[in-house]
């Protein structure tokens, strides 16, 4: 066994173990078993402090950026990053890992490294509840008192739009995972691709604002590329709930037609209406599709922990954070914030967006700690490279900021529903892969290297 395979197996074992950790739920102030026995809940094993304590829940692209920024702008704060995973595995770049273009070590990173470099504490635990009055976050490893709380818990899948049959939903999750939440799902999908022999491989694009708009189209290209290189009698069928490609349309549509005509079939307006997993048939309003294997990506919603803590709002049925759209503060809850993919604004649910947004939210929290004037609102930045082939390497690119289209920009006057008033601004793209594909492909790695360094610092 060569060294790369040994590294893969070792890291895969860690990944599977950590990804099996799931969020527990408990209503606000619900008694734990210890409390029902009239004993106090155990405190988390953390040093006592007289400093203002900030708890950041969620170690994704947003949470890491928030924690780093707070320690930079409010160095006297005691910042605790609470994350249920043992290590960070990146969704961005993972499509290239699926076909061995990068190794697992490239997209796997060390939370302890980030905490050491940026002077905060990494606390490996799962959030299970909150005591709002006492300002305590309850976790699987004890209670943590906080002065400020920032929630960056990401997304969960919403299979209920397809079915309420728990047996079907369980089978979809276990046999055909979406692989847009990092960990075991990605390993399952990689094994599916590498073991595929022939037939239809179905992928789906959900409606609504799902995690990483271009990623399903990129994945379709990369898998079709793999089938083409290996001369398989195989085809990717991409069922898109939307009426057209949602982003980078020119680049993806030309790649579909010119590179993968015999290996990729794109089907718009293909909302799924039913599954027969025994016969391996998926139905839409217009047609039925047989498949040899698949990865079904449902619509997404805010992470369920927001329900548990009482901070979710039913915006477009996505149960994302109920926040002031400019300050990110939970409506009716002072010094509690929600950022990242769980936000309700129509920003891209992508790594770069969450990372740049986290810097702004971190400064907002730091200004509260320092008793300074809050910073002026800054829009997040979406910078996204999408690979469309690996031999030769080609990619396409988009950059955009966001504007807030309301005359009154006073954060105190902004309501939850004002997320509707955000729009794209300063958008640039490079979708001519025949001309710029190689340059963009090289930039994929430069971008990833820079962002990984930004979040984790030097090794």
SULSULJO-V69511 format. One record per run of one state. SS is the DSSP state (H for helix, E for strand, L for the rest). FROM is the first residue (numbers start at 0). TO is the last residue. Records with the same first field share a line. If there is no record, write none. Layout:
SS: FROM-TO, FROM-TO
This chain:
L: 0-1, 19-31, 36-41, 43-51, 57-59, 73-76, 83-86, 89-92, 98-102, 109-109, 118-119, 124-125, 131-134, 139-140, 145-146, 151-153, 161-164, 175-182, 195-196, 205-209, 211-213, 229-231, 240-247, 258-262, 267-270, 276-279, 284-286, 290-291, 295-297, 302-303, 309-310, 313-318, 321-321, 323-327, 330-334, 338-338, 342-347, 349-349, 369-380, 390-391, 404-409, 413-414, 430-431, 456-458
H: 2-18, 32-35, 60-72, 93-97, 103-106, 110-117, 158-160, 165-174, 183-194, 214-228, 248-257, 304-308, 339-341, 350-368, 410-412, 415-420, 432-455
E: 42-42, 52-56, 77-82, 87-88, 107-108, 120-123, 126-130, 135-138, 141-144, 147-150, 154-157, 197-204, 210-210, 232-239, 263-266, 271-275, 280-283, 287-289, 292-294, 298-301, 311-312, 319-320, 322-322, 328-329, 335-337, 348-348, 381-389, 392-403, 421-429
